[in-house]
Amino acid sequence: MIKNSFQNRVLGKGLFGAAMLACALAGAFPGTREAASAPTAQADELPLHWQGAAVRPLALSAVEQRFAERFPGRIARLTDGRRIVVLRDVAAPTRMLHPAADCYRALGYRIEGEHLQTLDGGRQRCFVARKDGLALRVCEQIEDARGQRFADTSAWYWAATMGRSHGPWRAVTVTQALGGGAT
């Protein structure tokens, strides 16, 4: 039995703190064995159809292009004439894969009615973004290489960082103007 002395309590707390620091650092740096075996990207080809409708690629906006230059993956925009589909592919967990609501807020949109919704066989986070009389319905989710889906970016990040989700990952954000027109 360890004697309950000031010195032993300080030593125990120091060891506990060191163990917590080691755990935090282990979570911040995924194991090299798993990282080396992970595929580096989703399929190189973009889909030709989205939810039954033919889609065509769109150029990134100037804001999206600036972001894409620093993004640790690939960003693509597609449209079927009614919706804009943004695909963001990453091979490793990153904080740069953040919620679409953050992007819309940064662009001056007001976010309303954020909620989870089951669409197309999976849960998605949806909201309405409003700015200058324009109202957009936005839904997003992240899917891993095994088909596991996340509606919450933070939940995805921690699952990926802790090895409970395996990449590559694809974040899908679908935007449609309320009232039916193309965005």
N, C-alpha and C positions, 0 to 999 in steps of 0.2 A: 504494500500500500504506500502511495506517495504522501509524504507529509504535507499538510496544508500550511505552507509558509508563504510569506510575501514573495520570496525569490521563486518558488515553484509556480505561483499564480502568474507572475510576470512572464516566466519562461513558457508556460502553457498558452497564455494569450499571444505571445510572440510566435509560437509554433502554429497556432490556429490562424493568425493573420498571414503568415507565410503560405500556409496551405490554401487559404482563400485567394491570395494573389496568384498562386500557381494555377488554380482552377480558372480564374479569370483570364489569365494569359493563354491557357490551353484552349479556351473557347474562342479567343480572338484569332488564333492561328491554327486553322484546321490541319490535321495530320498530313504530312507530306505523302504518305503512302496512298491515302484516299484521293488527295488532290491530283497526284500524278496519274491515277487511273481514270479520273473523270473525263468524259468527253469534253471537248473545248467549245462546242456550240450546238444549237439545234440544227436541224436539217438546213442546208444552205438555200434551198428553194423556198420561195414564198408560196403560200396557197393560191390557187387559181379561183377557189370558191370559198365563201364564208357563209355558213348556215344556209346553204342551198342557193346562194346568189353568186354570180360571177363577180370577181373583184379585180381591180387593176391597181398597180402601185401609184403612189403619189410622192412628189418631192417633199422633203422635210421643210417645215417653215424655218425662217431665219433663227428663231429662238430654239427650235428643236435641233437644228444643225449645230449651233454653238454648244448645246448640251451634249449632243452625240459625239462631238470631238473629244470630250473628256470621259464619256460613258464607257465602262469596262465590258462592252458587249456590242450588240447590234440593235439598231432601232429601224423599224420599217413602218410606213404608213400605207394603208390600202383603203379603197372605197368601192362600194357597190352602187354609188349614186345617192343612197339614202343615209348611209352610216360611214363614219371614219373608224377604221380599225388600226390601232397602234400596237405593234408587236415589239416587245423589248426582250431580247435573249441575253442571258448571262450564264457563264460557266462556273462562277464562284459567288458566294454570298457577298453582297455589297450594299452599303447604305445609299448608294446612288439609285437603286431601284426602290423608289419611294412612292407613296400613294398619289394617284392622279389628282385627288382633291388638293394636295399641296401645290401642284403645278398650276391648277386653275386659280387658286387663291393668289399665287405669286403674279399671275397675269391680270389680277384685278376682278376676278369673278367672285360673286357671293355664293357660298355653298349652302344648299338647303336639303333637308330630308334625307340625310345620309342613313342608309339602312342595308341590311343583308337581305338578299333575295335569291331564291333558287331559280336559275335559268339554265337552259341547255344542259341539264344533268349535273350542275354543280352550283355551289353557293358563290355568289358574287357580291361585292360591295357596290351599291348604286347610290347616286345622288343627282340633284339638279344643280347646274351651274348657271348663274344669271349675270349678265353684264349688258348694259346699254340696250335693253329691250330684247335681247337674245336669250333664250332659255334652251339649255342643252341637257339631255339625259345622258349620264355617263355611268357605265358599269365596268368593273374590272375584277380580275382574278389572276393568280399565278399558278402555273402547273409545273410539276417537276417531271423528271424523266420516267418516273414510275406511274404517272397519272394522278398523283395526289394533288389536290387543289387547295389553294389558300385564298380566302377573301380578304385577309388582313395581312398587310405587308410586314408588320412587325412579327406576327406569328410565323410567317414564312422565313424571315431573316433568322430568327432564333432556332427554328427547326433545322434550317440549312447549316447554320453555324455549329450546332450541336450534333450534326450527323443524322438527324431524324428525317431529313428530306435530301434527296440526291439529285444533282443536276445532270445535264444542263436544265435551266428553268426558262419558261416563257411567260412573261406578263402580257396579258391581253387587256386592252382598254378599248371599249366600244362607245362611241359618241354619236348621238343622233339629235338633231334639232327637234324640240317639242313642237308639234304641229306638222311633223312629217317631212319637211324639206331637208335637203342635204346641208351639212355643216360647212 
